[in-house]
Amino acid sequence: MALSSALFSGISGLNTLGNAMQVIGDNISNVNTLGFKSSNFAFQDVLSQAINISSGTSQVGRGTTMGDINVSFEQGSFESTGNTTDMALSGAGFFMVNEPGTENIFYTRAGNFRFDKDGYLVNPSGYIVQGWALDSNGGELGSTTDVQMTTLTSPPQESTNIHTIVNLNSAGADNSAGTDASLAGAWNGTAAVPLADSAYEYQTTLKLYDSLGDTHDVTVYFDRANTASAYEFIVTSNPSEDLRAGVAGETRAGLLARGLVHFDIGAGTINDVELWQINPTTGVSEAQAEATDLSNGYFTFDPTFVAGVPMAVEVNLGARYDGAAWVNDTLSTTQFASTSTSVFQASDGFGSGSLQNIDVDIDGVVTGAYSNGQLLPLYRLSLANFQNLQGLLKEGGNLFRETRDSGAPIINRPGTGGLATVAPNSLEQSNVDIAAEFVKMITTQRGFQANSKIITVTDQMLAELINLKR
């Protein structure tokens, strides 16, 4: 009977609108949940019933049902934080996290990560963030893996060059008149002061790092040669730190190399550089052949600060040999008529350092900042996206799971293949629009009231029908 059908139509409305209110309540309850994606609902009518009318047959509806509940993956607003491991995604995609002890991968937009006691980068539930391990040049190593801070120290790197740019006074005197080797001849590694102040025109000191990360002062002394167009120089270290075999207790201890810088007397720029290593056993100067020892355009000397581990250190005075002649750099050692002074000096290498901070850039590269000034790329975060986002299954804890409907994940680097870039020191907020939810709550409430009236009015009509027979 039509009245009975009206009752069931009202009941379907109450059930459907009750489910709609549950969706609204879930959205509102998660208005402050990081990375939460709100849900929308849609109603549809149910199979209609055929009834007889004067002109034949027609259809009448039998109520409503919930047609679809879909997730809105619209991006939420960002909140800036002071935590370097907080991350938000600007664009499409999800962070990948692994359930510890399993191979289960989940996907999330909530980037409130932290490091646990074992060095793993995890979410609040302990799921481990996934990424690619990187080499020192930022190259990816293998497939995606757990992001774990195992590199808490930066190993030392020994020095390979010294770079010193000086101006040597063109009016400087030859403080040790004699042969070109007079400055080296004045060195006495057994004396408290190996080289007297009166024996040279100018000196400059640089720091070198050995293979263990210890620092050593290397001093370059300059003095006028026995010609107006050249300066002689010697490269020295503290005699007690010179561990080359055969130099202990000898006058040559600490004397590592000697050389000559030839200048264009009119322009004051370098014409030629010569360098000789000092043989640690005999003390004899050994010339370096340009054809075999200038592969990088610079001469080298070979100090030993760790027993049995000789180093090879290039000497860069601001000019390099190009295979045919010495070519001056933009900034080069000069011989001008002004006081001898250092213009620039540097050496490479560094000591060991401890991890002090972690930084993440927009490309998802996790970089370690160490106390020795080194910035080492450690990991690149991996992101995933899906052909059918509506096919993802909500798992709770701000997590989604892949399903057959969603398709397999499309995994790539941040900022490539249509994936999001990473916004460090930020968190994505819920995308729930509280005003819109309240409006839907009002219309749902009114709809529920209206459907309840269907039942009460139909009940009254049934009562009248029963009362026909008293």
Stockholm file with secondary structure:
# STOCKHOLM 1.0

chainA/1-470         MALSSALFSGISGLNTLGNAMQVIGDNISNVNTLGFKSSNFAFQDVLSQAINISSGTSQVGRGTTMGDINVSFEQGSFESTGNTTDMALSGAGFFMVNEPGTENIFYTRAGNFRFDKDGYLVNPSGYIVQGWALDSNGGELGSTTDVQMTTLTSPPQESTNIHTIVNLNSAGADNSAGTDASLAGAWNGTAAVPLADSAYEYQTTLKLYDSLGDTHDVTVYFDRANTASAYEFIVTSNPSEDLRAGVAGETRAGLLARGLVHFDIGAGTINDVELWQINPTTGVSEAQAEATDLSNGYFTFDPTFVAGVPMAVEVNLGARYDGAAWVNDTLSTTQFASTSTSVFQASDGFGSGSLQNIDVDIDGVVTGAYSNGQLLPLYRLSLANFQNLQGLLKEGGNLFRETRDSGAPIINRPGTGGLATVAPNSLEQSNVDIAAEFVKMITTQRGFQANSKIITVTDQMLAELINLKR
#=GR chainA/1-470 SS CHHHHHHHHHHHHHHHHHHHHHHHHHHHHTTTSTTCCCEEEEEEECCCEEEEETTEEEEECCCEEEEEEEECCCCCCEEECSCTTBEEEESSCEEEEECTTSCCEEEESCCBCEECTTSBEECTTCCEEEEEEECTTSCEEEEEEECBCCCCEECCBCCCEEEEEEECCTTCCCSSCSSTTHHHHTCCTTSSSSSCGGGCSEEEEEEEECTTSCEEEEEEEEEECSSTTEEEEEEEECGGGCCCTTCTTSTTTTEEEEEEEEECTTTCBEEEEEEEEECTTTCCEEECCHHHHCTTSSEEECCCSBTTBCCCEEEESSEEECSSSEEECSSCCBCCSSCCEEEEEEECCBCCEEEEEEEECTTCEEEEEETTSCEEEEEEECEEECSCGGGCEEEETTEEECCTTTCSCEEECTTSTTCCEEEETEEECCCCCHHHHHHHHHHHHHHHHHHHHHHHHHHHHHHHHHTTCC
#=GC SS_cons         CHHHHHHHHHHHHHHHHHHHHHHHHHHHHTTTSTTCCCEEEEEEECCCEEEEETTEEEEECCCEEEEEEEECCCCCCEEECSCTTBEEEESSCEEEEECTTSCCEEEESCCBCEECTTSBEECTTCCEEEEEEECTTSCEEEEEEECBCCCCEECCBCCCEEEEEEECCTTCCCSSCSSTTHHHHTCCTTSSSSSCGGGCSEEEEEEEECTTSCEEEEEEEEEECSSTTEEEEEEEECGGGCCCTTCTTSTTTTEEEEEEEEECTTTCBEEEEEEEEECTTTCCEEECCHHHHCTTSSEEECCCSBTTBCCCEEEESSEEECSSSEEECSSCCBCCSSCCEEEEEEECCBCCEEEEEEEECTTCEEEEEETTSCEEEEEEECEEECSCGGGCEEEETTEEECCTTTCSCEEECTTSTTCCEEEETEEECCCCCHHHHHHHHHHHHHHHHHHHHHHHHHHHHHHHHHTTCC
//
